[in-house]
Amino acid sequence: MSEQTHLSAQPLKPSRVGVIVTYLVYIAVIVRALGTIGIRNLWPMYLGLLLAHLILFTVLLWRPGIHPALLHLYLIVQSAIIILLISLFPNFDFVVVLFVPLCYQATLLFTSPTRWVWIGVLNLLTAVSLMPYYGVLEGLALGLTNMAAGIIFPAYVIINHEIETARAQSQALLGELQETHRQLEVYAGQVEELAAMQERNRLARELHDSVSQTMFSIVLNIRSTQILLEREPARVRPQLEQLQELSGRALSQMRVLISQWRPG
């Protein structure tokens, strides 16, 4: 499954803009209904049905513990209320705009492909509900704008959700990369320290293997020279020359090791 398909298969949460737009639709329907003269005789029933529809929409919008199987029933009841409102006063065709909030609601309640099945059904009802009163062509024409809104609005909500989710995932990935970079810097420092320690150990081994042995030889020669000085003074000179050579060799080795220890 691709990342985009995975995102479209997730339930969505209502956005501030989406909620404002849908409630503005309800306000527009109520205001226009109050201003329509022919509905005045039906105001108690008509406004009562509009209020019931609004309450059901609000309950479903936040769906507080509603069983998933009941979500379909709620949408069926809301759709039936719209069809009943049309039958009470067919001249007020503007009421079919309430199918648009239902399309938005279906987008929030269901995952793909169920959400798109409901969006298709609701858009079909938008046109079909007007056809018995205006005819096929005129009923379809009156419903086309609302049908377009019923498709574009959910598509916008889904795409916006995918963009926001992708942005959040990018931020999370960036955070992980920064943390990985920090850890790599720590590891690099540890590797540097380990390499320096290994170099110190190598120099210590060289010091022990070369300089310390030379110094041990010098100590032995000094002791031999002391003995020869007491017993055979004539042989002292070669011993001193050998001591000078050993001392020079030890000094040279120490200089080499010190130069290797010196920072670059």
C-alpha angles and dihedrals in degrees: 000000000000122000092249092051090049091053093049090052092061125096112248132224121229113262125217093244093048093050093048092049094049094048089048087056090055091047091050092051093048094047093048090046090053089050095049109097097204092060096056093093089052098043098115094050096034096049090041090056091046090051091048089050091050092049092050090048092051093048092050093043092066094024097201103202097325113161111247092236090059093056091077091050091052092053091047091052092047091049090049090052091055091049089048091051090052091050092050092056114004092180089070093072090158088084090078087076085081088077087071094065087047090055088051089048092051088052090057098040102048140043127229129315094018092056092055092048089055092045089053092048093048093049090049090052089050091065101029094052091063098043097081090059103033104025129251100289099039092042090051091046092051091049099045096086092049091045090053090050089047089059102035096048096054091042090053091049092050094046092047090050091050091050093049092047092048090049091051091048090049090052091049091048090049090052091050091049091050091050090048090050091051091050091048089053090051091048090048090053090049091049090050091050091047091050091050090049091050090050091051090050090050092051090047090053091049090048090052095043098046117015097035091050091049091050089050089054090050091053091051092048092050090053091048090049091053090053093046091048089061098040110023111015091175091069094051095088096063089048091052091050090051090049090051090052093048091047091051091049091049091048091050092049091049091051091052093050092045091051089052091050092050111101114254 
